[in-house]
Amino acid sequence: MSDEYILSLKNIEKTYESSGENLTIIKDLSLDLERGKKCVIVGKSGSGKSTLLNMIGGLDAATSGTILVNGQDVSKMNEKQINEFRKKVLGLVFQFHYLLKDFTAVENIFLPAYMAGVPKKEAFERANDLLEEVGLADRKDHLPSQLSGGERQRVAVARSLVNDPELILADEPTGNLDPENAILIGDMLFRLSEKHGKTLVLVTHDMNLAAKGDVRYSIEGGALVEKV
């Protein structure tokens, strides 16, 4: 893989077996994505958007094909290697925030960095800086239950950046939000990805959000089709 490509997918297939029948969700899917690009993937429900992100992130395994992220072959990693890969290379944002309910906003951002070996003081500094970037410096000591849905998702965006990842994967990050917060979170993801020089791969149903991508694809018949 050329150094200019942070993500290279070659002939990916994902087939599930159910009740003795095979169901192929992803078929012969290939993609080369340049570093720093903001890539958006759209598609109907069940088209395989989230499945694709899960395979890139090592949360699910492809049936066949090759997934290279930052020069590393995800399909050949063992569990320990995948955990290290997620800590150091990936930032993840999901439709649900997955914040730890007994930890404050700043602690939720701090923990991934601390667990990755960043010294405690530096990890807290990073967390506080990112909270300021997402406009929540005054809410840092609030528990998730004391934050609105949009605020929780802003914390989740900040958390995805705390380990200085190469690649951010965002799976329907605005799907649970009202229209106003959906616009805010969408704009924030693209703005912070650009500011910090991150590559972003985002899947969404929101066509307004999709329009912000440098490159846009839809999944049709299990393969990627570039949208102009």
N, C-alpha and C positions, 0 to 999 in steps of 0.2 A: 504494500500500500504506500502510495506517495505520501510524503509528510504533509502535503497540502490538504489531504483528506483526513478528517478526524474520525469519520464513520464510513465504513465500506461494507455493504451487504451484497453477497453474491449468491444468487439462485436459492433464496430462502424459501423453505416450505414448512408449513405447520399443519399437521394432520392429527385430529383427535379420533379415537375409537370409541364409539358409543353403541351399545346394544348390538355388537357384532358388525357394525357398519363404520366405515371410515368417512370422516367429514374433514375436507381440506379447507382451511380458512385462508391461509396464505400460500400462494403458488408462484414459484419462479420469480420471486421479488428481488430486485437488485437496486442499489442506490450507492452513489459516491457523494458524500457531503463535505464541502470545503470547510476548513476551520473558520470560525467566526460567523458563519451563516446562520440565519434564523429560518428554520424549515418548519412549515406547517403541513399537517396531514389531515384531510377531512375524509368523510365517508359515512355511509349509512350505519345505523346500529347493527352490530354483528358482522361488520365488514372486516374486522381484524385490526383496527387501529390500536386498541389497548394491548392486544396480543403482541403486536409488533414492538411496541415500547417495552413490554415485559421481557421480550427476548433480547432486545438491545441491552437492557439493564440486568440481565442475568437472573431475572425472576422467573423465567420460563425458558425451556430449551426448544430450539428449532428441531424439527424432524430431520431436516437436511439443509445443507448450505453452510456458508461461512459468515460470521459476524465479527468484524474487526473494529475495535474502538480504541483510538489512540495507539494503534499498532498492536493491540493485544487481542488474541483470539478468544472471545468470550466462551465459545462452545467447548474449549479445551481446559477451562479452569475448573479446579476443584472448589469445594465449598469455602475453604479458607481463602483461596485466591480471589473468589468472587466477592467475599466480604471486604477484602482489602481494596479491590477494584472499585466497589461502590463508595468506600470511604474517601478514596483519593482522586477518582476520575469523574464520578457522577454526582450531580445534584438532582434530587427528585422532588417533584411537586405533583400531588395527586388531586383528584376531585374533592376528597375529604382531607382535612388538614392533618390528621393523625398526630396532634399534639398530645404530650403526656399531661394528663389532667391535674396531677398533683405538683406540677412544676410551673414556675412563672414563665412569662414570655421570654425573658432573657435567658433563663435556664434551659428552655427548650431549644434555643439556638446554640447555646454554649455546649450542650452535651455532645453532639456529634463531633465537634472539634476536639474536645477533651478526650473522648473515647478514641480518637484517631491519633492521640499522642501529643497534641498541642499543649504546651504548658498552661496551667490553670489561668494565670493572669492574662496571658495573650488570648486565650480562648474567650474570656469574658470581654476583653477589649474588642475583639472581632464582633462578638454578639451585640455589644452596645452600639458599635459603629453601624452595623447593619440595621438594627432597630431604628436608628436615626434616619437611615436612608429610606426606610419604608414608612416613615412618619409616625413611629410609635414609641419614641424615646420616653414619653410621659406615661406609657402603659407597661413599662418593662417589668414591673413587679406584680402585674395582674396575672391571675390564673386564667386558663382558657375559658372557664365558665364565666369570667368577668369581662370577656371580650365579645364583640359582635362577630358575626360570621365573616364579614369582610376583613376585620382586624385579625382574626385567626389565620385567614389565608395569607395575609401580609406577613405574619410571623413565619408561616410555612415557606414563603418565598425567600425570606431572609435566611432561614435555616438551610435552604438548598444551596446557598452561596458561601456558607461559613467555612467550608473546607477548600475553598478556591478551586472548584472542579473545572475540568476541561469541557464537560458536556452537561447541559441541563435537559432533563427529560420531563415534560409537563403533560400529564394525562387529564384532559378536560378540566383544567385548573379553575375555570369560571363556572363550571356546570351546576354548582349548588348555590350560586349567588344571584341576588337580584340584579336587574340590568345596570343600575348605577355602579354597584360594586364590581360587576363583571368587567365593565369598561376600565375601572380604576386598576384592578388586578392585572388585566391584560396589558394595559399600557405600562404598568410597573415591570412586568416580566420582560417585555421587549426593551424597555429603557435600561434596566439594570444589567441585562445580558449584554447590551451594547457597551455600557459604561465599563463593565468589568472584563470585556473582551471574551465573552463566553459564546460557545455554539449552543443553539437552542433547537430542540426538536419538540414540537408541540402538536398534540392531536386535539381536535375540537369539532363541535357541531356549529359553533358560532362563526358565521361567514364574515362578520365585521372583524372579528379577531383574526381570522385566517388571512384577511387582506393585508395584514401587517407583515406577513412573512416575506423574506427575500426570495424564497423558492416555495412553491405550493404544489402539493400532490393530493390526489384522491386515491383511495384503494378501490379498485373496480375489478371484480373477478379474481380477487386475491393478489393482484399486481398493482404497482404504483403507476399512476398516469399523471404526468406533469400538467399543471393548470397554468395557463398564461394569465 
